[in-house]
Amino acid sequence: MDYLKPADVVKNMIQAGKVKCTLSVKDLLIRGFLSGALLAFATSLAIGVGLQSVPPLGALVFPVGFVIIVLLGLELVTGSFAVLPVAAWHERIPAQAVVLNLAWVFLGNLLGSLFYAGLLWISLTMGGQLEAGTLGEKIIAIAQTKTTGYSAYGAAGMLTVFTKAILCNWMVCLGVVMAMTSTSTIGKIAAAWLPIFIFFAQGYEHAVVNMFVIPAGMLLGAKVSMTDWWLWNQIPVTIGNFVGGLLFTGMALYATYRPERSSAKVAPASIPAPIVEEVTA
């Protein structure tokens, strides 16, 4: 049997968060960059599949990117929103280590997403010489829906995008946790696939997916400004993802399955925060 019980999974969540806080800036940026690019690959794949068949098939294939990230132990900031705070609370890890970790991974995810967006623009438009075709038109439409589509409704639009972000990362972080319920590769893939399919199929808002699809749409001609992107999507979605992952997956599972905690507080030196000097050529 390769199944792990929930109480053991929570212990693994804490250990995973503890390990994440020891990673260097170099590792966080590289792993974050790869995660952003891989999720962007999966997003363009899902959009393309959805255009060529019935839309639910796009949601069915989208989790491939997430599964690769999980199996390779890469860094996705939205997944860390559940794991790191739980580890910090249980192990008494300094808050600075958590904030720096999330910031560097966010940057890595953003760089990887933008990099793939640029490559996709080249591949779809022959370096700007041709129209982007059906896939490009769909990406443009998605980018506008995710930004000006919300701004058109004012406060109601902001509430909606924030709520969709909470619902999204509730599932994404559950995907991270579900992957910990198995010790086999097939088990991890199957378990992680389920919550990711749920979020994508229902059109919820994921910060890292949007780091790709909105700027890609802008490159392809979407009528979206930098303000539209960040004010009406990236910032509220990131905050909503944090709330959803932290409260409804991380802390909820910890509250009911939390292991015994030692009375000793972890010294900052034993769980070092990432520092710039650790970056090497």
N, C-alpha and C positions, 0 to 999 in steps of 0.2 A: 504493500500500500504506500503510495507516494503522497497521500493527503495529509496536510498539517491542520491541526485543530486551531480554531480562532485565537485561543489564548497564546499558542505558539506563534501564530502569525503576528500578533501584536508585539511580542518579544522581538521578532525579526524586523518589524517596522522600526522599533527603537534602535536596534543595532545598526540598521541601514542608515538611519538618520545620523547616528553617531559617527559612522564611517564617512559619510558625506562631508561632515564638518572638518575632517582631516585632510581633504583633498586640496591640492595646490591650485592657484589661479590658472596655471597652465592646463591642468587636467579639467577644471571646471569649464574653461573656455572651449577646449577641444571637444569635450563630450557634449557640451551645450550646443556648439556649432553643428556637430554631426546630428544631434537630435532635431534641431530646427530644420536642417536640410532634409532629413529622412521623413519628418512629418509633412513637409512641403511636397516631397515626392508622392507620399500617400494621398495628399489632398488633391493634387492634379490628376492622379490616377483615378480617384473616386469620382471626380467631376467628369472625367473623360468616359468612364464606364457608365455613369449615369446618363450621359448624352447618347450613348450607343445602345442602351437597353432601358429597362425600367429603373427609376431612381433608387429604390431600395438596394439594388445590387451595388451601387456606389458606396453605400454605408456598409455593406457586407465586406467589401475589399479594403476600406479605409484602415481598419485596425492593423494591417500588415506593417505600417510604419511604426506604430506603437509597440508591436510585438518585437520588432528588430531592436528598438531602443531598450526594451526590458531585458531581452536576452543578452545584449552586449554590455549591459550595465552603464548605459549612457545617462546623461543628465537632462531632465525635462523639468523646467521650473514649476509647472503646474502640478506634477506629481510630488515634488518636494514640499509643496504647500501643506500636505498632510503629514508627511513623514518627519520633516525637520522640526516643526514645533512640538510634536509629540516627544521626540527624542530629547529636545531641549528641556521640556518640562520634566520628564522622568529622570534624565541624567544630570539635570542642573547645568546644562551647557550654556555658556555665556550668550546672551542675545546678540551680541555683536557678531559672533561666529555665524549665526543663522542668517542675519541680515546680509552680511558680506557674501555668503554662499549663494543666497537667492539672487542677489544683484549680479554677480558674475555669471551665473547660469542664465539669467534673463538676457544678459548681453550676448552670451554665446548663442542662445536660441535665436535671437534677433538677427545676428550676423549670418548664421546658417540659413535662415529663412530668406533673407534679402539676397544672399548669394544665389540660391536656387531660383528665386524670382527673376534675377537677371539672366541666368542661363536659360530659363524657360522662355523669356521674352525673345532671346536670340533665336532659339529653336523654332518658335512659332512664327516669327516675323522675318526670318532670314536676315537678322540683324537690323530690322527696321525697314526693310525693303518691300515687305508684303503685309497684307492684312493678316490678323492673327487667326482668322477662321472661326469655326463654331466654338471650339474650346476657349479661345480668347474672348469671344463675345460673352460666353457664360461667366468667365472669371470677372469680366468688367461688370456684369449685372450683379454678381454676388458682392463685389466690393462696394458698389453703390447701395445695395440693400443693407449692408452691414454698417453703413455710416449715415449718408444722407437719408436713407430710408427710416432711420430712427430719429434723426434731427427734425424731420418734418412733423413729428408728433410731440416735440418739446419734452416736457417733464415725463409724460407718459412713455415716450420713446426711451428716455434714460432709465426709467424704472424697468422697462421691458428688457433692455440689453443687460442690465445688472442682474435681473432675475434669471435670464437665460444663461448667464455666466455661472451663477451659483449652481444651477441644475447640471450644467455641463461638467464642472469639475467635481461635483459629487460623484459622477460616474467615472471620470478619468482617474481620480484617486482610488476609486473602488477597483479599477482595472489594475493599478499598481499593487494594491493589497491582494486581489484575487490571484495575481501571478505568484504571490508568496504562499498560496495554499497548496502548491505542488512542488515536488522536488524533481520532476521529470520535465524534459523540454516540451513534449506534447501536452502535458498537463498544464504547464505555464501558458502555452499558446492558447489553449481552449478557454482557460479561466479568464485570461486577460481580454480575450476577444469580446466576451459578452457585454460588459459595461461600455466599452468603446463603441460598439455597434449601436447601443441604445442612444448614446449622446449624439452621434453623427446623424443617425437616421431621423432624429427629431429637430435637427437644425439649431442646436444650442450653440453658445458662443465660447470658443476656446482661444485663449490669448496667443498661443504659439501658432495655431493654424492661421489666425488672423494676421500674424506677423508676416506671413507669406501671401495670403490671398488678397489682402487689401493693397499692399504696395505693388503686387503683380498686376492687379487691375489698374492701378494708377499708371504703371509703365505702359500698359496696353491701351490707355486712353480713357479710363474711367474719370468722370467729373467729380473727383474727390480730392480735397486739399489735405495738407498735413494736419491742419486743425481738425478737419472732419475725422480723419483716421484716429488721432490720439484722443481728442475730446469725446467723440461720440462712440468710440469702440475700444481702443487699446487700453486706455486708463480704466474706465469702468469695468471692462471685461477682466482685466488683471485683478482688480480688487474683488470682483464677484467670484472669480475662480479661487482666490485665496480664502474667502469666506466659506464657499461650498466645500472645498477640500479640507480645510481645517476643522470646521464644525461638524459636518455631516458624515465625514469618513474618519479623519484622523482622531479627533477628540471623542467622537461618539463611540468608536470601537475601543479606544483607550479607557473610556469611562466604565465600560462594562466588562472588559477583559484585562484591565491593567495588572501587571505583575507587581510583586513586592518591590519597593524601592529602598535602596540603601540610604542610611542617614547621612552618609558622607557626601559633601558637595564636590562635584568634579571641578578641579582647578583649571583655570583657563589654559595653563601650560600643557595640560594633558590632552585637551581637545583644542588644538591651535586653530585660530581663525586663518582663512586664506590671506596671504600677504603678497603684495606685488613683487617683492624680491624673489619669490619662488619661481617666477616665470623664467624659463631658459630658452635659448635659441633652438 
